[in-house]
C-alpha cells in the first residue's frame, strides 16, 4: 500500500474490555496483537490502523474524527454525550462483554433507601454526567463528586452514596453496600464517526468487519452436531432436535444411511447426544464453530 492509500482508524478499548475484544477479533478472523508497551496494536489487515484507548474517552475521539470507528460501552457513549453513529450491540457471553449495571448504592444500615433520600447529600461516582441526569429525572438536588477509584469504599465517611458499575455485585456485597436503584444497563457498542459512516469506502470496510464480528458472536454459544442416521430413523431423530434447528441431510455411499448435521446451542448437547443415540444416530460428532453469518 502507498502512504496515501485509504485506512480505517479503529479504536480498541484498553482495560477490562481489552482481552475479550482481542479474542473477538481473533475469532472473527483477524490476527490482532496487543503489546504490553504499545498503544498501537498490530492487525493483519493493512487497511486498518488500531489505537488502544480507554473506553471512557473513546466516543469523544470518534465524534472528533480522530477515530473512524471503535468499540466502547453504551455507558460511556451516554456519559460523554458524543454525537456518534451506533452501528451494533456487541454483547456476548464472554467476560466484560455481557450486560453491566450502573447502580446507586448506600451503606447497609444507612438512612438512605431511595434516591429521594439523597436530597442535599454527597454522591461519589466516575459517571458524573449520568448521575446528575438521574438525579434530575427524580427532582433531587445533591452534590456529585468525581471518584478516581475505589468508589465502593467511600460510604459512609467520604460519601453518602455512590453510583458505580457492577457486573456480579460481589464488590458491593463485600463492602456492605445495598443497591438502591439501577441507573443504567450497558453493553459494548460498535460506533462510528458520522462522516466516516457516510464515506463509501470506510462504510463498506466497517460493514464487512461487523459481519465477521457479529458472526463470531453468533457462534459463541453454538456448535455443529453431525451424525449418521438410518433412513428409517430420520423422522425420529428430527423430532428430538430443537425446533429452530435446520438440519442438512446428505446421502452416503450406503443407500440405507444419511448424514445429518445441524447447529444447536452448546448447552443442549449433553442432553441431545444420548437421546439421538437412542433414536438410532451413530457416529455423532460435535464440532466448534468460529462464525455464523445469518
C-alpha positions as CSV (number, residue, x, y, z in Angstrom):
1,X,0.0,0.0,0.0
2,X,1.1,3.6,-0.6
3,X,1.2,6.1,2.2
4,X,-1.9,7.8,0.8
5,X,-3.9,4.6,0.5
6,X,-7.2,4.7,2.5
7,X,-7.1,3.3,6.0
8,X,-9.7,2.8,8.7
9,X,-8.7,4.0,12.1
10,X,-10.1,1.7,14.7
11,X,-10.3,2.3,18.5
12,X,-9.6,-0.8,20.6
13,X,-10.8,-0.4,24.2
14,X,-8.0,-0.5,26.8
15,X,-8.6,-2.1,30.2
16,X,-11.4,-4.5,31.1
17,X,-12.7,-4.9,27.6
18,X,-9.3,-5.3,26.0
19,X,-8.7,-9.0,26.3
20,X,-12.1,-10.0,25.2
21,X,-12.0,-7.6,22.3
22,X,-8.8,-9.2,21.1
23,X,-10.4,-12.6,21.4
24,X,-13.4,-11.4,19.4
25,X,-11.3,-10.1,16.6
26,X,-9.3,-13.3,16.5
27,X,-12.5,-15.4,16.3
28,X,-13.7,-13.2,13.5
29,X,-10.5,-14.0,11.5
30,X,-8.2,-11.0,12.4
31,X,-4.8,-11.5,13.9
32,X,-5.0,-8.7,16.4
33,X,-1.9,-8.4,18.6
34,X,-1.7,-6.1,21.6
35,X,1.7,-5.4,23.1
36,X,2.0,-4.5,26.7
37,X,4.1,-1.4,25.9
38,X,2.5,-0.1,22.7
39,X,-0.8,1.8,22.2
40,X,-0.8,0.8,18.6
41,X,-1.9,-2.8,18.3
42,X,-0.9,-4.8,15.2
43,X,-3.6,-6.3,12.9
44,X,-3.1,-8.4,9.8
45,X,-5.1,-6.0,7.6
46,X,-3.0,-3.2,6.1
47,X,-6.2,-1.1,5.6
48,X,-6.8,-0.9,9.3
49,X,-4.9,1.1,11.9
50,X,-5.6,0.3,15.5
51,X,-5.2,2.6,18.5
52,X,-5.6,1.5,22.1
53,X,-7.7,4.0,24.1
54,X,-9.7,3.9,27.4
55,X,-13.4,3.3,26.8
56,X,-14.2,6.4,28.8
57,X,-12.6,8.6,26.2
58,X,-13.5,6.6,23.1
59,X,-16.8,8.2,22.0
60,X,-15.3,11.7,22.2
61,X,-12.4,10.8,19.9
62,X,-14.8,9.1,17.4
63,X,-17.0,12.2,17.4
64,X,-14.0,14.4,16.7
65,X,-12.9,12.2,13.8
66,X,-9.6,11.2,15.4
67,X,-11.0,7.7,15.1
68,X,-13.3,6.4,12.3
69,X,-14.9,3.7,14.5
70,X,-14.4,2.0,17.8
71,X,-15.8,-0.3,20.5
72,X,-16.9,1.2,23.8
73,X,-19.7,0.8,26.3
74,X,-23.1,2.4,26.0
75,X,-22.5,3.9,29.4
76,X,-19.5,6.0,28.2
77,X,-21.4,7.0,25.0
78,X,-24.1,8.5,27.1
79,X,-21.7,9.9,29.7
80,X,-19.7,11.9,27.2
81,X,-22.8,12.8,25.2
82,X,-20.8,12.3,22.0
83,X,-22.6,12.6,18.7
84,X,-21.6,9.3,17.0
85,X,-23.4,6.7,14.9
86,X,-24.1,3.4,16.8
87,X,-23.8,0.5,14.4
88,X,-24.1,-2.6,16.6
89,X,-24.6,-4.0,20.0
90,X,-21.8,-6.4,20.6
91,X,-23.0,-8.1,23.8
92,X,-21.5,-11.6,24.0
93,X,-21.2,-14.4,26.6
94,X,-17.6,-13.6,27.4
95,X,-16.1,-11.7,30.4
96,X,-16.9,-8.0,30.3
97,X,-19.0,-8.3,27.1
98,X,-22.3,-9.0,28.8
99,X,-24.6,-6.6,30.4
100,X,-23.2,-4.5,33.2
101,X,-25.3,-2.3,35.6
102,X,-24.6,1.1,36.9
103,X,-26.2,1.1,40.3
104,X,-26.9,3.7,43.0
105,X,-25.9,2.2,46.4
106,X,-25.6,3.2,50.0
107,X,-24.2,1.6,53.1
108,X,-26.3,-1.2,54.8
109,X,-28.0,0.3,57.8
110,X,-27.8,3.9,56.5
111,X,-30.9,6.1,56.3
112,X,-30.8,6.2,52.5
113,X,-33.2,3.8,50.9
114,X,-34.1,5.7,47.8
115,X,-32.8,8.5,45.6
116,X,-35.4,10.7,47.2
117,X,-33.5,10.4,50.5
118,X,-30.3,11.9,49.0
119,X,-31.5,15.5,48.8
120,X,-28.5,17.7,49.8
121,X,-26.2,14.7,50.2
122,X,-22.9,13.7,48.6
123,X,-22.6,11.1,45.9
124,X,-19.3,9.7,44.6
125,X,-19.0,8.3,41.1
126,X,-16.9,8.1,37.9
127,X,-20.0,8.7,35.8
128,X,-20.8,12.3,36.9
129,X,-23.0,13.2,33.9
130,X,-25.0,10.0,34.1
131,X,-25.6,10.5,37.9
132,X,-26.6,14.2,37.5
133,X,-29.2,13.2,34.8
134,X,-30.6,10.5,37.0
135,X,-30.9,12.9,40.0
136,X,-32.6,15.5,37.7
137,X,-35.1,12.9,36.5
138,X,-36.1,12.4,40.1
139,X,-36.0,16.1,41.0
140,X,-33.3,15.6,43.6
141,X,-30.5,18.1,44.3
142,X,-27.3,16.6,45.6
143,X,-23.6,17.1,45.3
144,X,-21.9,14.7,42.7
145,X,-18.2,14.3,43.0
146,X,-15.9,12.5,40.6
147,X,-14.3,9.4,42.1
148,X,-10.8,8.4,41.0
149,X,-11.3,4.8,42.0
150,X,-12.2,2.5,44.9
151,X,-15.6,4.1,44.8
152,X,-17.3,1.3,46.7
153,X,-15.2,2.0,49.9
154,X,-16.3,5.7,50.2
155,X,-19.7,5.3,52.0
156,X,-20.4,6.3,54.7
157,X,-17.4,8.6,55.5
158,X,-16.4,10.1,52.2
159,X,-19.8,9.9,50.5
160,X,-23.4,9.2,51.5
161,X,-24.0,7.1,48.4
162,X,-22.3,6.0,45.2
163,X,-23.1,5.3,41.6
164,X,-20.8,2.5,40.4
165,X,-20.6,-0.2,37.8
166,X,-21.4,-3.7,38.9
167,X,-21.3,-6.9,36.9
168,X,-21.9,-9.5,39.6
169,X,-22.5,-7.4,42.7
170,X,-19.7,-9.1,44.7
171,X,-17.7,-5.9,45.3
172,X,-20.9,-4.2,46.6
173,X,-21.6,-7.1,49.0
174,X,-18.0,-7.2,50.2
175,X,-18.2,-3.6,51.2
176,X,-21.7,-3.9,52.9
177,X,-23.5,-1.8,50.3
178,X,-27.0,-2.3,49.1
179,X,-28.4,-1.3,45.7
180,X,-31.0,1.5,45.8
181,X,-31.6,1.9,42.1
182,X,-30.3,0.6,38.7
183,X,-29.3,3.8,36.9
184,X,-28.3,2.2,33.6
185,X,-27.7,-1.2,32.0
186,X,-24.8,-1.1,29.5
187,X,-23.3,-3.4,26.8
188,X,-20.4,-2.9,24.4
189,X,-21.3,-1.0,21.2
190,X,-19.6,-0.5,17.9
191,X,-19.7,3.2,17.0
192,X,-18.6,5.2,14.0
193,X,-17.8,8.8,13.3
194,X,-20.7,10.2,11.3
195,X,-18.6,11.5,8.4
196,X,-16.7,8.2,8.3
197,X,-20.0,6.3,8.1
198,X,-21.0,8.4,5.1
199,X,-17.7,7.7,3.3
200,X,-18.4,4.9,0.8
201,X,-15.0,3.1,1.3
202,X,-15.0,3.3,5.1
203,X,-18.6,2.3,5.4
204,X,-18.0,-0.8,3.2
205,X,-14.9,-1.7,5.3
206,X,-16.8,-1.3,8.5
207,X,-19.8,-3.3,7.3
208,X,-17.5,-6.2,6.3
209,X,-15.8,-6.1,9.7
210,X,-19.1,-6.0,11.5
211,X,-20.4,-9.0,9.5
212,X,-17.4,-11.1,10.8
213,X,-17.6,-9.7,14.4
214,X,-21.3,-10.4,14.7
215,X,-20.8,-13.8,13.1
216,X,-18.2,-14.7,15.7
217,X,-20.6,-13.6,18.5
218,X,-23.5,-15.6,17.0
219,X,-21.3,-18.7,17.0
220,X,-20.1,-18.2,20.6
221,X,-22.8,-20.4,22.2
222,X,-23.4,-22.8,19.4
223,X,-21.8,-26.0,18.0
224,X,-22.3,-28.2,14.9
225,X,-23.7,-31.7,15.5
226,X,-23.1,-34.2,12.7
227,X,-24.2,-37.9,12.7
228,X,-25.1,-40.8,10.6
229,X,-28.7,-41.9,10.7
230,X,-30.5,-44.9,9.2
231,X,-33.1,-43.7,6.7
232,X,-35.9,-45.3,8.7
233,X,-34.9,-43.4,11.8
234,X,-34.6,-39.9,10.3
235,X,-38.0,-38.7,11.4
236,X,-37.4,-39.9,15.0
237,X,-34.0,-38.1,15.1
238,X,-35.5,-34.9,13.7
239,X,-38.2,-34.8,16.4
240,X,-35.5,-34.7,19.0
241,X,-33.6,-31.8,17.5
242,X,-34.6,-28.2,18.7
243,X,-37.4,-26.7,16.7
244,X,-35.2,-23.8,15.5
245,X,-32.6,-26.2,14.1
246,X,-32.5,-26.5,10.3
247,X,-30.7,-29.9,9.6
248,X,-28.9,-30.7,6.5
249,X,-29.5,-34.2,5.2
250,X,-27.0,-35.7,2.7
251,X,-26.8,-39.1,1.1
252,X,-24.0,-41.5,1.9
253,X,-22.3,-44.3,-0.1
254,X,-24.5,-46.7,1.8
255,X,-28.1,-46.1,0.5
256,X,-29.6,-47.1,3.8
257,X,-28.0,-44.3,5.7
258,X,-27.8,-40.5,5.6
259,X,-25.5,-37.9,7.0
260,X,-27.4,-35.3,9.2
261,X,-25.8,-32.1,10.5
262,X,-27.3,-29.1,12.3
263,X,-26.3,-26.2,14.5
264,X,-27.5,-26.3,18.1
265,X,-26.9,-24.4,21.4
266,X,-23.9,-25.9,23.1
267,X,-25.7,-26.1,26.5
268,X,-28.2,-28.5,24.9
269,X,-25.6,-31.0,23.6
270,X,-25.3,-33.2,26.7
271,X,-29.0,-33.8,26.7
272,X,-29.3,-34.3,23.0
273,X,-26.5,-36.8,22.3
274,X,-27.8,-39.6,24.5
275,X,-31.3,-39.1,23.1
276,X,-30.0,-39.0,19.5
277,X,-28.1,-42.2,20.1
278,X,-31.2,-43.9,21.5
279,X,-33.1,-42.8,18.4
280,X,-30.6,-44.6,16.1
281,X,-28.0,-41.9,15.3
282,X,-24.4,-43.2,15.1
283,X,-21.0,-41.6,14.6
284,X,-22.2,-38.5,16.4
285,X,-19.6,-35.7,16.5
286,X,-19.6,-32.2,18.0
287,X,-17.6,-29.5,16.3
288,X,-16.9,-25.9,17.4
289,X,-18.0,-23.1,15.1
290,X,-16.0,-19.9,14.7
291,X,-18.6,-17.8,12.8
292,X,-22.2,-18.0,11.8
293,X,-23.3,-15.4,9.2
294,X,-27.1,-15.1,9.3
